[in-house]
Amino acid sequence: MYRMKNPLDYIRPVPKEWIEAASFLSAVMAGSVYKMINQNKKGIKITLKTMLVEAFSSFFIAFVVYAVLNQFLHFNTFFTYMMCSLAGSMDTLIHSKIEALIDVAFNAAKNKIE
C-alpha cells in the first residue's frame, strides 16, 4: 500500500536560513502586491517598471524594519515578517514622511544660516 509522505518531510532537510529568507521575501512581496492592487483600484496603470520599482522600494523599507524589529528589538519572527509586509505596502507613505522631515531640517538649517 502506498503511503503519502508528510509535506514537512520535504521541508525539514532545507536549511532554516533558506526558509526564513523565503518567508521574508513572500511577506514583502505580499505587501508589495497589496500596494499595487490598491494603486490599480485608484486608476494608476501598473507596468513592469512600476512593479520592479515597487518591489525594490518595498524590499528596502522591509529590510530596515526587519533589522530594527528582529535584530535590535528581538521581536517574534512571524510578527516581524508581518510588520515588514505592512511597511512594504506603506513605503510611499514612509518615503513622503521622511522627505518632509528632511525638507524641514534643511529649511531650518537654511534659516539659521541666514
PyMOL CGO cylinders between C-alpha atoms (Angstrom):
from pymol import cmd
from pymol.cgo import CYLINDER

trace = [
    CYLINDER, 0.00, 0.00, 0.00, 1.28, 3.45, -0.98, 0.3, 1, 1, 1, 1, 1, 1,
    CYLINDER, 1.28, 3.45, -0.98, 1.55, 5.87, 1.86, 0.3, 1, 1, 1, 1, 1, 1,
    CYLINDER, 1.55, 5.87, 1.86, 1.69, 9.58, 1.17, 0.3, 1, 1, 1, 1, 1, 1,
    CYLINDER, 1.69, 9.58, 1.17, 4.58, 11.47, 2.74, 0.3, 1, 1, 1, 1, 1, 1,
    CYLINDER, 4.58, 11.47, 2.74, 4.02, 14.26, 5.16, 0.3, 1, 1, 1, 1, 1, 1,
    CYLINDER, 4.02, 14.26, 5.16, 4.77, 17.64, 3.46, 0.3, 1, 1, 1, 1, 1, 1,
    CYLINDER, 4.77, 17.64, 3.46, 7.02, 18.52, 6.40, 0.3, 1, 1, 1, 1, 1, 1,
    CYLINDER, 7.02, 18.52, 6.40, 9.34, 15.68, 5.39, 0.3, 1, 1, 1, 1, 1, 1,
    CYLINDER, 9.34, 15.68, 5.39, 10.26, 17.75, 2.32, 0.3, 1, 1, 1, 1, 1, 1,
    CYLINDER, 10.26, 17.75, 2.32, 10.80, 20.95, 4.33, 0.3, 1, 1, 1, 1, 1, 1,
    CYLINDER, 10.80, 20.95, 4.33, 12.89, 19.57, 7.21, 0.3, 1, 1, 1, 1, 1, 1,
    CYLINDER, 12.89, 19.57, 7.21, 16.10, 18.98, 5.20, 0.3, 1, 1, 1, 1, 1, 1,
    CYLINDER, 16.10, 18.98, 5.20, 16.04, 22.60, 3.90, 0.3, 1, 1, 1, 1, 1, 1,
    CYLINDER, 16.04, 22.60, 3.90, 18.32, 24.89, 5.95, 0.3, 1, 1, 1, 1, 1, 1,
    CYLINDER, 18.32, 24.89, 5.95, 16.49, 27.18, 8.35, 0.3, 1, 1, 1, 1, 1, 1,
    CYLINDER, 16.49, 27.18, 8.35, 18.08, 30.28, 6.81, 0.3, 1, 1, 1, 1, 1, 1,
    CYLINDER, 18.08, 30.28, 6.81, 16.57, 29.46, 3.41, 0.3, 1, 1, 1, 1, 1, 1,
    CYLINDER, 16.57, 29.46, 3.41, 13.13, 29.01, 4.92, 0.3, 1, 1, 1, 1, 1, 1,
    CYLINDER, 13.13, 29.01, 4.92, 13.43, 32.33, 6.76, 0.3, 1, 1, 1, 1, 1, 1,
    CYLINDER, 13.43, 32.33, 6.76, 14.60, 34.10, 3.59, 0.3, 1, 1, 1, 1, 1, 1,
    CYLINDER, 14.60, 34.10, 3.59, 11.69, 32.65, 1.61, 0.3, 1, 1, 1, 1, 1, 1,
    CYLINDER, 11.69, 32.65, 1.61, 9.26, 33.67, 4.36, 0.3, 1, 1, 1, 1, 1, 1,
    CYLINDER, 9.26, 33.67, 4.36, 10.69, 37.19, 4.44, 0.3, 1, 1, 1, 1, 1, 1,
    CYLINDER, 10.69, 37.19, 4.44, 10.53, 37.57, 0.66, 0.3, 1, 1, 1, 1, 1, 1,
    CYLINDER, 10.53, 37.57, 0.66, 6.99, 36.22, 0.47, 0.3, 1, 1, 1, 1, 1, 1,
    CYLINDER, 6.99, 36.22, 0.47, 5.83, 38.61, 3.21, 0.3, 1, 1, 1, 1, 1, 1,
    CYLINDER, 5.83, 38.61, 3.21, 7.46, 41.58, 1.47, 0.3, 1, 1, 1, 1, 1, 1,
    CYLINDER, 7.46, 41.58, 1.47, 6.02, 40.58, -1.90, 0.3, 1, 1, 1, 1, 1, 1,
    CYLINDER, 6.02, 40.58, -1.90, 2.56, 40.20, -0.35, 0.3, 1, 1, 1, 1, 1, 1,
    CYLINDER, 2.56, 40.20, -0.35, 2.77, 43.77, 0.92, 0.3, 1, 1, 1, 1, 1, 1,
    CYLINDER, 2.77, 43.77, 0.92, 4.02, 44.99, -2.44, 0.3, 1, 1, 1, 1, 1, 1,
    CYLINDER, 4.02, 44.99, -2.44, 1.25, 43.17, -4.33, 0.3, 1, 1, 1, 1, 1, 1,
    CYLINDER, 1.25, 43.17, -4.33, -1.33, 44.61, -1.92, 0.3, 1, 1, 1, 1, 1, 1,
    CYLINDER, -1.33, 44.61, -1.92, 0.00, 48.09, -2.61, 0.3, 1, 1, 1, 1, 1, 1,
    CYLINDER, 0.00, 48.09, -2.61, -0.11, 47.54, -6.39, 0.3, 1, 1, 1, 1, 1, 1,
    CYLINDER, -0.11, 47.54, -6.39, -3.70, 46.28, -6.18, 0.3, 1, 1, 1, 1, 1, 1,
    CYLINDER, -3.70, 46.28, -6.18, -4.68, 49.44, -4.29, 0.3, 1, 1, 1, 1, 1, 1,
    CYLINDER, -4.68, 49.44, -4.29, -2.90, 51.59, -6.87, 0.3, 1, 1, 1, 1, 1, 1,
    CYLINDER, -2.90, 51.59, -6.87, -4.72, 49.78, -9.66, 0.3, 1, 1, 1, 1, 1, 1,
    CYLINDER, -4.72, 49.78, -9.66, -8.04, 50.47, -7.93, 0.3, 1, 1, 1, 1, 1, 1,
    CYLINDER, -8.04, 50.47, -7.93, -7.14, 54.18, -7.87, 0.3, 1, 1, 1, 1, 1, 1,
    CYLINDER, -7.14, 54.18, -7.87, -6.61, 54.10, -11.63, 0.3, 1, 1, 1, 1, 1, 1,
    CYLINDER, -6.61, 54.10, -11.63, -2.82, 54.01, -11.74, 0.3, 1, 1, 1, 1, 1, 1,
    CYLINDER, -2.82, 54.01, -11.74, -1.58, 51.81, -14.58, 0.3, 1, 1, 1, 1, 1, 1,
    CYLINDER, -1.58, 51.81, -14.58, 0.74, 49.04, -13.39, 0.3, 1, 1, 1, 1, 1, 1,
    CYLINDER, 0.74, 49.04, -13.39, 3.65, 48.35, -15.73, 0.3, 1, 1, 1, 1, 1, 1,
    CYLINDER, 3.65, 48.35, -15.73, 6.68, 46.10, -15.37, 0.3, 1, 1, 1, 1, 1, 1,
    CYLINDER, 6.68, 46.10, -15.37, 8.78, 49.12, -14.48, 0.3, 1, 1, 1, 1, 1, 1,
    CYLINDER, 8.78, 49.12, -14.48, 6.29, 50.13, -11.77, 0.3, 1, 1, 1, 1, 1, 1,
    CYLINDER, 6.29, 50.13, -11.77, 6.28, 46.60, -10.37, 0.3, 1, 1, 1, 1, 1, 1,
    CYLINDER, 6.28, 46.60, -10.37, 10.06, 46.45, -10.19, 0.3, 1, 1, 1, 1, 1, 1,
    CYLINDER, 10.06, 46.45, -10.19, 10.30, 49.88, -8.54, 0.3, 1, 1, 1, 1, 1, 1,
    CYLINDER, 10.30, 49.88, -8.54, 7.61, 48.98, -6.01, 0.3, 1, 1, 1, 1, 1, 1,
    CYLINDER, 7.61, 48.98, -6.01, 9.24, 45.63, -5.26, 0.3, 1, 1, 1, 1, 1, 1,
    CYLINDER, 9.24, 45.63, -5.26, 12.66, 47.23, -4.76, 0.3, 1, 1, 1, 1, 1, 1,
    CYLINDER, 12.66, 47.23, -4.76, 11.39, 50.04, -2.54, 0.3, 1, 1, 1, 1, 1, 1,
    CYLINDER, 11.39, 50.04, -2.54, 9.20, 47.65, -0.54, 0.3, 1, 1, 1, 1, 1, 1,
    CYLINDER, 9.20, 47.65, -0.54, 12.15, 45.32, -0.04, 0.3, 1, 1, 1, 1, 1, 1,
    CYLINDER, 12.15, 45.32, -0.04, 14.41, 48.17, 1.11, 0.3, 1, 1, 1, 1, 1, 1,
    CYLINDER, 14.41, 48.17, 1.11, 11.90, 49.51, 3.64, 0.3, 1, 1, 1, 1, 1, 1,
    CYLINDER, 11.90, 49.51, 3.64, 11.05, 45.99, 4.84, 0.3, 1, 1, 1, 1, 1, 1,
    CYLINDER, 11.05, 45.99, 4.84, 14.74, 45.17, 5.28, 0.3, 1, 1, 1, 1, 1, 1,
    CYLINDER, 14.74, 45.17, 5.28, 15.16, 48.24, 7.51, 0.3, 1, 1, 1, 1, 1, 1,
    CYLINDER, 15.16, 48.24, 7.51, 12.09, 47.22, 9.52, 0.3, 1, 1, 1, 1, 1, 1,
    CYLINDER, 12.09, 47.22, 9.52, 13.44, 43.67, 9.79, 0.3, 1, 1, 1, 1, 1, 1,
    CYLINDER, 13.44, 43.67, 9.79, 16.79, 44.95, 11.04, 0.3, 1, 1, 1, 1, 1, 1,
    CYLINDER, 16.79, 44.95, 11.04, 15.17, 47.08, 13.72, 0.3, 1, 1, 1, 1, 1, 1,
    CYLINDER, 15.17, 47.08, 13.72, 12.47, 44.68, 14.90, 0.3, 1, 1, 1, 1, 1, 1,
    CYLINDER, 12.47, 44.68, 14.90, 14.28, 41.36, 14.68, 0.3, 1, 1, 1, 1, 1, 1,
    CYLINDER, 14.28, 41.36, 14.68, 17.95, 42.16, 15.17, 0.3, 1, 1, 1, 1, 1, 1,
    CYLINDER, 17.95, 42.16, 15.17, 17.75, 45.00, 17.69, 0.3, 1, 1, 1, 1, 1, 1,
    CYLINDER, 17.75, 45.00, 17.69, 14.42, 44.54, 19.49, 0.3, 1, 1, 1, 1, 1, 1,
    CYLINDER, 14.42, 44.54, 19.49, 14.26, 40.72, 19.18, 0.3, 1, 1, 1, 1, 1, 1,
    CYLINDER, 14.26, 40.72, 19.18, 10.56, 40.51, 18.35, 0.3, 1, 1, 1, 1, 1, 1,
    CYLINDER, 10.56, 40.51, 18.35, 8.87, 37.29, 17.26, 0.3, 1, 1, 1, 1, 1, 1,
    CYLINDER, 8.87, 37.29, 17.26, 9.85, 36.30, 13.72, 0.3, 1, 1, 1, 1, 1, 1,
    CYLINDER, 9.85, 36.30, 13.72, 6.27, 36.00, 12.45, 0.3, 1, 1, 1, 1, 1, 1,
    CYLINDER, 6.27, 36.00, 12.45, 5.37, 39.43, 13.89, 0.3, 1, 1, 1, 1, 1, 1,
    CYLINDER, 5.37, 39.43, 13.89, 8.50, 40.89, 12.30, 0.3, 1, 1, 1, 1, 1, 1,
    CYLINDER, 8.50, 40.89, 12.30, 7.58, 39.47, 8.87, 0.3, 1, 1, 1, 1, 1, 1,
    CYLINDER, 7.58, 39.47, 8.87, 4.05, 40.84, 9.11, 0.3, 1, 1, 1, 1, 1, 1,
    CYLINDER, 4.05, 40.84, 9.11, 5.37, 44.27, 10.07, 0.3, 1, 1, 1, 1, 1, 1,
    CYLINDER, 5.37, 44.27, 10.07, 7.75, 44.04, 7.10, 0.3, 1, 1, 1, 1, 1, 1,
    CYLINDER, 7.75, 44.04, 7.10, 4.79, 43.28, 4.85, 0.3, 1, 1, 1, 1, 1, 1,
    CYLINDER, 4.79, 43.28, 4.85, 2.87, 46.23, 6.28, 0.3, 1, 1, 1, 1, 1, 1,
    CYLINDER, 2.87, 46.23, 6.28, 5.86, 48.56, 5.92, 0.3, 1, 1, 1, 1, 1, 1,
    CYLINDER, 5.86, 48.56, 5.92, 6.40, 47.33, 2.37, 0.3, 1, 1, 1, 1, 1, 1,
    CYLINDER, 6.40, 47.33, 2.37, 2.83, 48.18, 1.47, 0.3, 1, 1, 1, 1, 1, 1,
    CYLINDER, 2.83, 48.18, 1.47, 3.17, 51.62, 3.10, 0.3, 1, 1, 1, 1, 1, 1,
    CYLINDER, 3.17, 51.62, 3.10, 6.60, 52.53, 1.72, 0.3, 1, 1, 1, 1, 1, 1,
    CYLINDER, 6.60, 52.53, 1.72, 5.28, 55.54, -0.22, 0.3, 1, 1, 1, 1, 1, 1,
    CYLINDER, 5.28, 55.54, -0.22, 3.79, 56.99, 2.94, 0.3, 1, 1, 1, 1, 1, 1,
    CYLINDER, 3.79, 56.99, 2.94, 7.03, 56.38, 4.84, 0.3, 1, 1, 1, 1, 1, 1,
    CYLINDER, 7.03, 56.38, 4.84, 9.03, 57.90, 1.99, 0.3, 1, 1, 1, 1, 1, 1,
    CYLINDER, 9.03, 57.90, 1.99, 6.87, 61.05, 1.92, 0.3, 1, 1, 1, 1, 1, 1,
    CYLINDER, 6.87, 61.05, 1.92, 7.19, 61.50, 5.70, 0.3, 1, 1, 1, 1, 1, 1,
    CYLINDER, 7.19, 61.50, 5.70, 10.98, 61.11, 5.56, 0.3, 1, 1, 1, 1, 1, 1,
    CYLINDER, 10.98, 61.11, 5.56, 11.09, 63.54, 2.65, 0.3, 1, 1, 1, 1, 1, 1,
    CYLINDER, 11.09, 63.54, 2.65, 9.03, 66.07, 4.62, 0.3, 1, 1, 1, 1, 1, 1,
    CYLINDER, 9.03, 66.07, 4.62, 11.30, 65.62, 7.65, 0.3, 1, 1, 1, 1, 1, 1,
    CYLINDER, 11.30, 65.62, 7.65, 14.42, 66.22, 5.56, 0.3, 1, 1, 1, 1, 1, 1,
    CYLINDER, 14.42, 66.22, 5.56, 12.78, 69.26, 3.95, 0.3, 1, 1, 1, 1, 1, 1,
    CYLINDER, 12.78, 69.26, 3.95, 12.00, 70.75, 7.37, 0.3, 1, 1, 1, 1, 1, 1,
    CYLINDER, 12.00, 70.75, 7.37, 15.53, 70.05, 8.58, 0.3, 1, 1, 1, 1, 1, 1,
    CYLINDER, 15.53, 70.05, 8.58, 17.13, 71.75, 5.57, 0.3, 1, 1, 1, 1, 1, 1,
    CYLINDER, 17.13, 71.75, 5.57, 14.77, 74.73, 5.80, 0.3, 1, 1, 1, 1, 1, 1,
    CYLINDER, 14.77, 74.73, 5.80, 15.61, 75.12, 9.49, 0.3, 1, 1, 1, 1, 1, 1,
    CYLINDER, 15.61, 75.12, 9.49, 19.34, 74.95, 8.70, 0.3, 1, 1, 1, 1, 1, 1,
    CYLINDER, 19.34, 74.95, 8.70, 18.90, 77.49, 5.90, 0.3, 1, 1, 1, 1, 1, 1,
    CYLINDER, 18.90, 77.49, 5.90, 17.03, 79.85, 8.23, 0.3, 1, 1, 1, 1, 1, 1,
    CYLINDER, 17.03, 79.85, 8.23, 19.80, 79.51, 10.86, 0.3, 1, 1, 1, 1, 1, 1,
    CYLINDER, 19.80, 79.51, 10.86, 22.45, 80.38, 8.27, 0.3, 1, 1, 1, 1, 1, 1,
    CYLINDER, 22.45, 80.38, 8.27, 20.56, 83.46, 7.06, 0.3, 1, 1, 1, 1, 1, 1,
]
cmd.load_cgo(trace, "trace")
